[in-house]
Amino acid sequence: MEKTNQPVNPDTPFFFRESPLSLPLYLALEERILSEHPDARVRVQKTQISFSNRRNFAFASLLPARRAALRPNPYLTVTIGLGRRLDSLRVDAVSEPYPSRWTHHIVIGSAEEIDGELMGWIREAAEFSAQKR
């Protein structure tokens, strides 16, 4: 995996202040996304961290998209928007807030889950968000 030269946003550790064990998961996700999408912008917000090109295409958060008893500890919720509904057991929650715009929440509990399948979905989300609408 190619290492990015972008520094960690100083707000990132603060974002994870109540769940510090999730920070390494996030950093692994950020590194992987930025290695594949070096022009992506990262924005730390109150409830999520967004990755964007033309529009937001992926989000990292501590959204409890899975019941607590079934959630790994630590965990990170990765949210992506696609033009289709994913049919995968890895997807914890899905909605269609607009016609043909599907929001998917995927809970991960280890860096190994930031795999080719997840990154393929993130790549597809980046391409979908870059389209003119």
N, C-alpha and C positions, 0 to 999 in steps of 0.2 A: 504494500500500500504506500502510495506516494504521500509524503508529509507536506502539509500546506505551510506556508510562511505567515499566515494570518495570525495575529496574536489573539488570545482568548479575550473576549469582551469582559471588561472589569465588572459588569453587572451580572455575569453568569454565575459566579459563586454565590452572590446574594440571592439569586433566583432559587437556588437549591439549599438555602440556609435551613429550611425545616426538613429537608430530605437529602442530607449531604452524601449518603451512599449512592444516590442516583446520579450524582455529578459525573463519575467516571463513565457511566453509560452514555450520558449526553455527550461528553467529550469524544467518545469513540464514534458516535453518530455524526457529530459535527465534522470530525476529521474525514470521515468517509464521504459525506456529502460534499464538502469543499474540495476533496481530491478529485471528485468526478464532476463537480460544478464550480470551478474556481471563481467564476464571476458572480456567484450567488451572494446576495446580501443577507446578513444575519441581524435580526433585530430582537433584543431581549425586551419583552413586555411584562406586564404584571402577572398574567396567567399562562403565558406561553412564549416560546422562542420561535420566531418564524424565519424561514429560508425563502428568498424570493429571487425571481428574475424579472420578468415583466410584471408578474403578480406573485403572490404567495403560492408556494407549491408544496411545502412541507412544514410541519410544526412539531415541536417537542414540548411536552407538558407533563404535569403530574395529575392529569385528568383521570379519575378513577373509572375508566371505561370497562373494568371487569370487577365483579364482586370482590370485596376485600379478602375473603377466604380463599379465593382462587388467584389472587394477584401475587406475583413473585415479590420478594423483598430483597434488594431494591427493585424498583421498576421505573419504566419511562413509557409514556404513551406517545406514539408517533402517529400523526394525523396527516393524511394526504387527500387531495381532491383529484378525481378522475372523471372522465367522460363515460365511464361504464362502472357497473357494480362488480367488485371482485368476489369471486366464489372461492373462498379459502377459509379453512378453520382458524387461520392465524388472525383473521379480522374479528375484533371483539365487538364492534358496534359499527353500523353503517346507516346513513340517511341520505335522502335525495332532497336537499334544500331547494333546488331549482331543477327544472326538467333537464335531464341528461347531465347533471352535475352531482356526482356521488362523493360523499365525505366518508372516509374510512378511518377508524381508530384501531391501532394495533399496539398492544401492550408487549413490551420486551422486558426481559429480566436479566439478559446477559449480552455481552458484546458479540458473542457467537451468533446471536439472532439478527445482527446487522449483516445479513448474508446477501448472496446474489439475488435471491427472490425479493427481499425487501428493497434492495437498491434498484432492482428493475422497476418496481412499482414507483419508487421515488423518481426515477428517471422519466417514467411515463407521466407522472404528475408534473414534472418540470416542463416537459414538452407540451402537455395539455394547458398549463398556465401561460405558456408563451404564445399560444395561438391568439390571433385577433378575433374578437367576438363583437 
